[in-house]
Amino acid sequence: MMLQYRDLAKLKTKKIVFEDVIAVRDSVSLEHLKELSSKRRVIEDSINQTSFITEAIAREMSGGSTSRCEQERLRLENYLPLLENFISHADIVSNNSQMIRWTSQLKIQWSSVLSSSSFFNLTGPKFFQIDNLRFELGMALFLYGAVLRERALEFLPSDLKQSAFIYREAAGVFHYLAHEVLPSLHSAISAERPPEATSSVTSAISLICLAEAQAVYIRKAEETGNTGFGVLAKLHLGVAELLSEAVGALNSGIGEYKAISSRFLKFCFQIFKISTPCIFFFFQNIHKEFISSCKALHELRGHTYFSKGLKHDDQIGIAIGVLRDALSNVKRKMPGDDSWKTFFRKEIEHSADTLQKFEHENEFVWHEKIPSGDELPLLQGNEIVKIEPYRPKKWERELAFKT
């Protein structure tokens, strides 16, 4: 049903020791800074693959979970509330020259999994440094959303309900990042930043997570067999509409990321079994063909269900017209790449077989007129998924800085 793209969480970061840079007034504040550094160090060691913790200890620390994604999720949920608290106190003295100097000395550095400069760097990942605490918060939240998305993938196909819910959680994290965290970061910096730190990219990923959640719901509906053809048709078209919205979000920020990697572009559209990288489609301005082709495929799936519903309601003439029109549309958008053609042909053959059966039955039994063009009914998609809002937690710790 969906490809499994797991690269979003493959971020790297450089070590930060808050108490080595930031001076505080009392021992309690110092302990709180050490706690913040300790929680971050666990994440550093994990994502940089420098941890010496055994699997047994990691499992014990995470309450018995053997899932690496779940363990990472818990690490981030222990760090993010402390980071939110630290930033809230730092904001109070944010205009102080000493705090600005401390932030610079922290050297907050993260790699990117979406930047082409990072992806094609053979000597190791490129690190971006932005001297702003919200860069740290933004990248930590991006990692958290990516880990949630991986966790959702782990529940496929054993627990579709839980998988869809976690996808919606991930969508909520990326939505919060795009609308609450990154806008203030954009206004505060002019330095080069990774695509992960742009609102357009995180908005697009939020929509993609929603599309994946809806695809899971469709899968569950198809497996139970209790959902009517008309509903399935609208749900498939709803997924295609969410994908179109994601493309719109990406297009709105083209100027923000001129060197975005082809792997991320592939991710944006792989929800629907598309597996060929589309770097050439994007950089040669052929990505519009790809987008329209992908959309046409899922409209075909939706209209195939729609036609089955019409036939079930004894409207076989209209059913034939709908399916003929859908097949005609998708054939006009056949891509040039051979591997893409293979997938297209498989989808087309399935719908064509259905059409042939309908035509045969109509020819020998019903003899209904076949409408075309404006005579055909229009089918609207239905987006049934909503984000699960991310509500940041803040563990209150008193911090008194020396300023």
N, C-alpha and C positions, 0 to 999 in steps of 0.2 A: 504493500500500500504506500509506504513512504521509504525513501532512502534514509540512512542513518548517518548524519554528518556530525562528527564528534570533535571537530577541530576548534570550535569556539572557545573551549575552556583551556586550550593549550597556551595560556599566557605565562610569561616569566616576569620576575621582578627582582630588583636589587635590594639588598638588605637595608633595613632602616632600624636604628636604635634611638628611639625618641629621647630617652634620658641622657644620652651622650651629647645631645645638641641643645635641648631646651632646659633652661634653668628654672627651678621652682623654689618656692619659699620655705617649704616644710617637708618633713619626712613622709607625711601622708600623701601629698601630691607626687612625691618621687615614687612611692610604691605604685600609685595609679599609672604613672608613665611606664614603669617596668612591666606592669600587667599588660598594658597596651602593646608594648614591644614583644612580650612573650607570646601573646595571642597571634600577632602578625608573623612571628618567627615560625610558628607551626605551619602557617600557610605558605610562607617562603620555602621552607624545606620540602613541603609537599609538592607544590607546583614546579619548583626547580629540580625536583627529584634528588635532593641532597639529604633526605631524612634517613636516620639510622634506626627509626622505630620499627620494630618487627610487626608483622601482620597481626599477630596475636595481641600485642599491646594496642595497636590501632583499633582493633575490634573491641577490645575492652573499654577503651576511651570513648568509643561511640555507642556504648550501650549494647554491644553485641552484634552490630551491623557488619556484614561482610562486604557491603557495597562501598566501593571507593568513592562513588559520587555522594552517597549519604554521609560518609565520613567527612568529605570536603565541605558538604553543606553545613554540617554541625560546626566545623572549624570557623567558617565564615559567620555563622550566626553567633558565635562567641566573640568575634572580632568587631563586627559592624556596630553593635550598640556602644562599645567602648570608643570606637572611632567617631561616631556621631556625637558622643558626649565631649570628646576632646575638641572637635571642631566648634561645637557650640561655645565652649569657653574661649577658644582662640579667636572666635569672631568678635568677642567683646573688646579685644585689644588688637584687632586685625590691622588697624592703621598705625600701630606702634612700630617704629623702625626696627626695634629689637625682634619683634615677632616676624617681621618680613625677612630679616636676616636669618633667623632660625629656620624658617620654612625653606629658604634657599639652601641652607646647610644640610637639611635632611636629604636632599638629592632624591626626590621621589621619582623613581624610574620604573617603567613598565614596557614590556615588549608588546607587539601587536600580532594578531593572527590574521588580520584583514588587510594589512598594508602590503602591497606588492614588494616594497623595499625590504620588508621583513621576511616575506615568503621566499624570495629568491636570493637571500643573503647566505652564501655558502659558508661563511665564517662564523655563523651563529646569528641569533635574532638581533635585530636593531632595537635599541632601547630609546624610548622617548622620555625626556625629562621636562616636567612642567612644575615650576615652583609655586604650587597652589594646592592647599590641602584638599580641595574638592576634586582635584585630579586623582588623588589617592582614593577618595570615596567613590568617584565615578568608576575607576577601574576595578575596585573591589566589588562594587555592585554589578558590573558587567560580568565578572567572573562568577558571581553568585547566580545571576540569571542563566548563564551558560551551564553551570552545574545543575541547576534545577531542570533545564531542558534535557540534559543527559540522563538525569534521574527518571524523567518521564519516559524516555526511550527504554530504560531498563524494565519498566512495567509492561512493555509490549511483548507478546500479546496476552500475558497472563491476567492482567488486571487493567482492562481498558478504561474503566471509570476513574481509577486513581491516576492513570497516565494522562488522561484528558485534564484532570484537575491540576496536576503539576505543570502541564503546559500552560494553563491559564495563570498559574502562579508566576511562571517565568515571564509571561507576557506582561504581568503587572509590574515586575521588577524593571523590565526594559522600558515600560511606559513611564514609570516614576523617574528613571534615570534620564529619559529624554526630555521630560517636561518640568522636573523639579530640581535636578542637580546640574545638568550640563548647560542650560541657558546662562546661569550665573558664571560658570567656568568660561564660556565663550566670551563674555563681556570683560573678563578679567585678564585674558591672555591674548597674545598675538603670536605666540610661538607655534612652531609646527606641532601638530597633534595627530595621534593615531585615529583611524576611522572609528574605533570604539568610543572615542570621546566626542563624537558628533551626534547631535540630536536626530538628524535625518536617518543615520544608520540604525541607531537604537530604536527609533520609531518603526522602521521597517522590520527589524527583528521581532519587535512586539507583535506586529501584525502577522508575521510568519508563524510565530508560536500559536497565535489564535487559529490560523489556518490549519496547523498541525492538530490542534485540539479538536477542531471540527471534523477533520479527516478521521480522527479516532472515533468520534461519535458516529460517523457514517459507517465505519467498519463494524462497530458494535450493533448498529441497526441492521446492517446486512447479514450479520451472523445470526441474529435472533430471528430474522425473517418475518417480523411482525409489522414492519414499516411499509407503508404503501409506496407504489412506484412514484407517485407525484411528489411525495415528501422527499424521497431519496434524490429525485431530480433537482429539486430546489436546493437541497443541501450541497450537492456537488457543485452547482452553479455558485452557491454562496462561498465555497472554498476558492473558486476561481476569482470571485470578486475581492476577497481578502487579499489574494495574491496581487491583483491589480492595484489595490490600495498601497500595498508594500512597495510596488514599483514606483508609484507616485511619490511616496515618501523618499525613496532613494533619489529620484530625479530632482526633487526639490532641493537637494543638497549636493549636487554634482560639484559645485565649486569648493566644497569643504574637503573633498578627498579626491585628488587628481590621480593618485596612484593606487587605487583600491585593487586588491588582488582578485584574480580570476576565481580563486577558490571560494571567496565570499559571494561573488556573483553566482557561482554555481549553487551555493547554499540557498540563495534567495529563491531559487526556482526548483530545487530538488525534491520538494515535498511530494511531487507527483511522479516519482520513479524516473526523473530525468537524471542521467548519470554522466553525460558528456560535459567536460568543462567548457565554459563559454567565453574564454578570454578573447578569442578572435571575434566573437559576435559583438562583444562590448566595444573593444578598441577599434573595430572597423565599422562601427555604427550599424551593425546588423542585429544588435540586441533587440531592436523593435520587432524584427521577424521572429526571434526566439520567443519573446513575450506573447505575441499574437498567436503563435503556433501552440504554445503551452495552454493558453486560454482556450483556444479552439478545441484542443483535446478534451479538456474538462467540460466544456460546453457539450461536446459530443457524448460524454458519459451521462451528463444530466439529461440531454435530449433523448438518449436511448431509453432511460428510465421513463421519461415523459411519454414517449411513444408507446411503451408497454402499458402504461396506465390508460392511455387513450384506447388502445386495443381492448383492454379489459372492460372498458365502458362502452364497447360496441361502436367505437368511432375509428374503425380500421383505416378508412380513407384518409382522415386527418393524421393518424399515426404514421402512415406511409409518407405523407407529405412532409411531416416534421423530420422524420429520419432521413429522407432524401436530401432535404435542405441542410441538415447538420453534416451529413457526409460530404456534400458538395463543398461546404465551407472549409472543412478540415483538409480536404484534398488540395484545395487551393493554397494552403499554408504548409505544405510539405517542405521540411527543411532540406538543405543540401547535403548535410553530413550523413554518411551511410549509417552510422550507429543510431542516429536519431530516426532515420527512415525506418529502421527495423522495428522500433517501438511504435512509431506511427502506424505502420502497416498492421501490426498485431491488434491495435485498438480499432482500426478501421475494419479489419476482417470480422471482428466480433460483432460490430454494429451492422455490417453488411449482411452477415448471416441472419441476423434478426430481421432486417429489411426484406431479405429474400423470402423468408417464411411468411411474412405479412403479405407480400405481393402475391405469393402463390395461393394463399388462402383467399385473398380478395378476388383473384382471377376466377377461381373455381366455385366460390361460395357467395360472397357478398356483392361483388360488382359495384363497389362504391366509387364515386368520383374522387380523384386525387387532387386536392387543392395545392396551390403553390403561392410563393411570394407573399403579398399582403393578406392573402386569405388565411394564412397560417396563424395560429394563436401564439402570443408572446409569453415566454416563461421567465419569471423573475426569480433570482436567487434568494436564498434565505440564510442569513447569518445568525446562528443561534448561540454563538459563544460570546462570552464577555470576559474581560480580564478579571482576575482575582486581585483586587487592589493590594499593592505593597504598602504596608504601614511600618515605617522605620521605628525601631526600638532604640531607646537611649537609656543606658544604665547610668544613673546619676552618680558621678564621682566629683568631689570638689577638687579643683585644680587652681592653685595660686601661683601665677608666674612671676618671676623677677623681671620687672620692666622698668 
